Amino acid sequence: MLKFVKGNLENIDGVEIYPIISLLIFFVFFAALFWWVFTAKKSHIAEVSNIPLNDNTLNSNN
């Protein structure tokens, strides 16, 4: 199976750029997520973490 895929990919011009682009997208996404986690306000994190515990939810049975 790997020979089939490798053989087909060898015939495509410029195919070596796709792994580089995917690695850059992966790195940028997780770097931005890391930055957001450390710069987020603690009050916002506390508010969002308490959403499932709120008693002010709407009942769909009404």
C-alpha positions as YAML, in Angstrom:
chain: A
units: angstrom
residues:
- id: 1
  name: MET
  ca: [0.00, 0.00, 0.00]
- id: 2
  name: LEU
  ca: [2.79, 2.42, 0.89]
- id: 3
  name: LYS
  ca: [4.58, 1.71, -2.40]
- id: 4
  name: PHE
  ca: [1.42, 2.65, -4.28]
- id: 5
  name: VAL
  ca: [1.03, 5.96, -2.44]
- id: 6
  name: LYS
  ca: [4.74, 6.78, -2.60]
- id: 7
  name: GLY
  ca: [4.85, 5.98, -6.30]
- id: 8
  name: ASN
  ca: [1.95, 8.28, -7.06]
- id: 9
  name: LEU
  ca: [3.33, 11.11, -4.94]
- id: 10
  name: GLU
  ca: [6.71, 10.96, -6.68]
- id: 11
  name: ASN
  ca: [5.01, 11.90, -9.96]
- id: 12
  name: ILE
  ca: [3.47, 15.14, -8.61]
- id: 13
  name: ASP
  ca: [5.54, 18.28, -9.05]
- id: 14
  name: GLY
  ca: [5.87, 20.43, -5.93]
- id: 15
  name: VAL
  ca: [4.36, 17.83, -3.58]
- id: 16
  name: GLU
  ca: [7.09, 18.43, -0.97]
- id: 17
  name: ILE
  ca: [5.51, 21.77, -0.01]
- id: 18
  name: TYR
  ca: [2.34, 20.18, 1.46]
- id: 19
  name: PRO
  ca: [3.96, 18.64, 4.56]
- id: 20
  name: ILE
  ca: [5.73, 21.93, 5.25]
- id: 21
  name: ILE
  ca: [2.47, 23.89, 4.98]
- id: 22
  name: SER
  ca: [0.61, 21.44, 7.22]
- id: 23
  name: LEU
  ca: [3.38, 21.61, 9.83]
- id: 24
  name: LEU
  ca: [3.26, 25.41, 9.79]
- id: 25
  name: ILE
  ca: [-0.53, 25.44, 10.18]
- id: 26
  name: PHE
  ca: [-0.26, 22.96, 13.07]
- id: 27
  name: PHE
  ca: [2.47, 25.00, 14.79]
- id: 28
  name: VAL
  ca: [0.73, 28.36, 14.34]
- id: 29
  name: PHE
  ca: [-2.59, 27.00, 15.66]
- id: 30
  name: PHE
  ca: [-1.08, 25.55, 18.82]
- id: 31
  name: ALA
  ca: [1.17, 28.56, 19.39]
- id: 32
  name: ALA
  ca: [-1.89, 30.84, 19.18]
- id: 33
  name: LEU
  ca: [-3.84, 28.53, 21.51]
- id: 34
  name: PHE
  ca: [-0.93, 28.51, 23.97]
- id: 35
  name: TRP
  ca: [-0.77, 32.31, 23.86]
- id: 36
  name: TRP
  ca: [-4.55, 32.63, 24.41]
- id: 37
  name: VAL
  ca: [-4.51, 30.28, 27.41]
- id: 38
  name: PHE
  ca: [-1.83, 32.27, 29.20]
- id: 39
  name: THR
  ca: [-3.29, 35.69, 28.41]
- id: 40
  name: ALA
  ca: [-6.96, 34.91, 29.11]
- id: 41
  name: LYS
  ca: [-8.52, 36.76, 32.03]
- id: 42
  name: LYS
  ca: [-9.07, 34.60, 35.09]
- id: 43
  name: SER
  ca: [-12.57, 36.03, 35.55]
- id: 44
  name: HIS
  ca: [-13.55, 34.91, 32.05]
- id: 45
  name: ILE
  ca: [-12.18, 31.40, 32.68]
- id: 46
  name: ALA
  ca: [-14.09, 31.17, 35.97]
- id: 47
  name: GLU
  ca: [-17.32, 32.39, 34.33]
- id: 48
  name: VAL
  ca: [-17.08, 29.92, 31.45]
- id: 49
  name: SER
  ca: [-16.17, 27.02, 33.73]
- id: 50
  name: ASN
  ca: [-19.33, 27.61, 35.80]
- id: 51
  name: ILE
  ca: [-21.73, 27.56, 32.83]
- id: 52
  name: PRO
  ca: [-22.65, 23.85, 33.21]
- id: 53
  name: LEU
  ca: [-23.43, 24.40, 36.90]
- id: 54
  name: ASN
  ca: [-25.86, 27.30, 36.47]
- id: 55
  name: ASP
  ca: [-29.43, 26.69, 37.66]
- id: 56
  name: ASN
  ca: [-30.81, 29.35, 35.31]
- id: 57
  name: THR
  ca: [-31.06, 26.98, 32.37]
- id: 58
  name: LEU
  ca: [-34.13, 26.77, 30.19]
- id: 59
  name: ASN
  ca: [-36.24, 23.62, 30.30]
- id: 60
  name: SER
  ca: [-37.23, 22.26, 26.92]
- id: 61
  name: ASN
  ca: [-40.12, 20.35, 28.57]
- id: 62
  name: ASN
  ca: [-42.28, 23.49, 29.04]
...
